[in-house]
Amino acid sequence: MRQLTRLEDIETLIATHRMSFLYISQQTCSVCHALLPKVEAMLQKFPHIESLFAQIDDIPELAGRFSVFTAPVLLLFVEGKEVMRKARFVAMGELEADIRKYYELVM
């Protein structure tokens, strides 16, 4: 998962990849830290998804740009458009099933 510290870089990568996944975290969020390794491991099953990681602490404007009210927020984009959003407590089985559905349609 590529960690980014500029909103412009995030927007560019989302726009230039057919599928991208953005994990938005916060430094003081214990759920964020516990969930991240599970999400990274799961995303290895989807090699054509550009996976990105960003922290609200580093890029405060993320909150406004992506309507983030809690952390973590997991976003899936297809051709630059948000198609899936999960937040706070995420069921890994459900997350993987949702990503697989889009992955099989697009790839």
Disulfide bonds with the S-S distance in Angstrom:
Cys29-Cys32 2.40
